[in-house]
Amino acid sequence: MIDDRVYWDKFYSSKHDEISNPSSFAKFVFDNFLYDKSGARLVEFGCGNGRDSLFFIKNNINVTAIDSSDVSISKLEIFNNKSDTNFICADFTSDLEIYKQGFDFCYSRFTLHAINDEQEKALFENIAKMLNKNGLFFIEARSINDGKFGHGEAVGKREFILDGHYRRFIDKNILKNNLEKLGFKIVSLEESSDFAPKKGENCVCLRTIAKIS
């Protein structure tokens, strides 16, 4: 199993001003799927500094957010005083008690490429069980056409350690097949370098919306 907690604890120990600004993916998800879903229940996997979860919370979405970084979650615990908000420090690929609850939406931005194939399989199986009927799974992750693919130490066919941490690049055909095997219907599956542009990088991402029937 991949465990990058030391890297991410160090990363989140420094100040990140972007916490006040949601990602473009969070805005896309809200504008297209959540704008009229006040009170809906959403779980975020790998919430990091919480920028997207806090954005959803401000827009009246009931959020449970999970991250394995103690540093990150400790900074976000001040928001746990809201009855509809819950930040949890845990490995989101494990069988957590929270997965016995029902959710309307699952959100994963830049987390699928931080876990390996075995962890992804466990996560997808949990999501298929926890999503309410017609629930949506939102994914954004680096694809195999990303500029960092093939760089660093190869630890698997699509897995590399670069810049001090692990990345597994996502093949859209494999992703589609893995989701459909569990009963998901692909609502949309797009690939672009415009989704999450980074200065000096050719950051190519997959943006996927999948529905459970």
Order of alpha helices (4+ residues) and beta strands (2+ residues): alpha-alpha-beta-alpha-beta-alpha-beta-beta-alpha-beta-beta-beta-beta-alpha-beta-beta
